[in-house]
């Protein structure tokens, strides 16, 4: 589309144009709630039940952040896949479907690995490194501020 066509389409229907900005919001909300909830539960349990591992000087915080966040992604990734499909839908195939229905349809059409966990390996790799490093830096700053 040209810029003129895009502006005229927005002027003709501003409500639907603004509504399209929020496509996938429900899936993102549920994904984030599950991701953060399970992450903080796992951090709490790791501090309680394996304190020697997570309190080790260097690798402890890295391990805690990386493993807990990546494990949380295992639970949240099907909703991430549904969110991506909903947001990238240009055919209207998933337009009026709930997140759960989209997940169900992905599973039926593509299976559990290709449908719900497509792209998990690169995402998990990034999650482990990024969240492990973040927890390591957070622990360092926390120790610096406390002393």
N, C-alpha and C positions, 0 to 999 in steps of 0.2 A: 504494500500500500504506500501511496505517497503521503506526505505530511498533510496535505490538504484533505485527502480522503479520511485520514485518521482523525483530524480535528472535526470534520463534519460528522463522522460517525459518533464521536463523543458528544457533540452538540445535540445530535438527534436523540441520544439515549444516555444521559449522564449517570443515571442511577445504575443501569446495568454495567456501565464502564467502571464505576467505582466498586460495584459488587464483585466484578471480576478480579479486582486487586486482592480480595480476601478468599479466593478460590484455594481450598486446601487448608483453611484455618482450623477447622475442626480436627482434621487428621494431625496437624502440627501440634495442636493443644494436647490431644491424647498421647501423642508420641512423647512430647516433652514431659508430661506428668509421669508417665511410666518410666521414662529414662531417668529423670532426676530422683524420683521416689526410690527406684531400685538402686541407684548409685549411692544415695545417702544411707540406705539400709545396709548395703554391703560394706561401706566404709565403717559404719558403726560396729558391725559384726567383726570385721577384720581387726579393729582396735581392741575389741573385747576378747576375741578367741585366739588371735595369733599376734599378740603384742610384740613378741621378739622379732618377728619378721617386719612388721610395718614401722617399728621404731628403730630399725637399723639406721646408722648414720646417713648413708647416701642412697642405697637401693631401697630402703624401706618406704619412703614417701613416693619414689618413682613407681615401685611395685603397687602400692596402695592406689595411687591415681590411675595408673595404666590398666591394671587388672579389673578394678571395680568399675571403671567407666566402660571398658570394652565388654565386660560381662553384662552390664546394663544395656548396651547396644544389642546384645543377643535377644533380649526381650522386646526391645523397642523397634528393631529393624523392620519387621513386617508393616508396622504403621508408617515408617519412613518410606517404604516402597509404595504403599498406598498413597501417601501424600505426594510423592513424585509423579505417580501416574495421574492423579487428579489434577495437579498443577500443569502437567504437560499435555493434557487432553485437548486436542484441537478438533477432534471429530465429534465430540459430544457424547461419546460412548459411556462415560462415567458421570455425566452432568448431574443427574438427580439421585445418585446412589450415595448411601452412607459410607463412612470409612470401613465399617465392618463388611458391608456388601462388596465393596471394591476388593478388600482382602480376600474374601471368599471367592470372588470371580478370578482374581489372580491365581489363587491356589488351584482352582478347577481348570483354568486354561493352561497354566505353565508349570504347575507343581510347586512344591515347597521351596526348592533351591532356586530354580530359575524365576519363579514368580515372587516369592516373599523375601528371599535373601539374595537377590541379584545385586552384585556390587558389594557384598558384605566384606570380602577379604581386603580390598583396598581401604574400605571405611574402617575396618577393625585395626588395620595397621596404623592408619593415621590417628585413630583414637588412642591406641596404646602409647604411641610416642608423644602425641600432643598432651594428653591428660597426665601421663607420667611426668613429663617435664613441668607441666603447670603445677602439679602437686609438689614437686621437688622445689620449685621456686617459691611457692607459697610457704612451705615449711621453713625454707631458709629465711625469708622475710619475717615470718612469725618469730623465729628464734632470735633474729637480729633486733626486732622491736622489743621483745621481752627482756633482753639483756642490757 
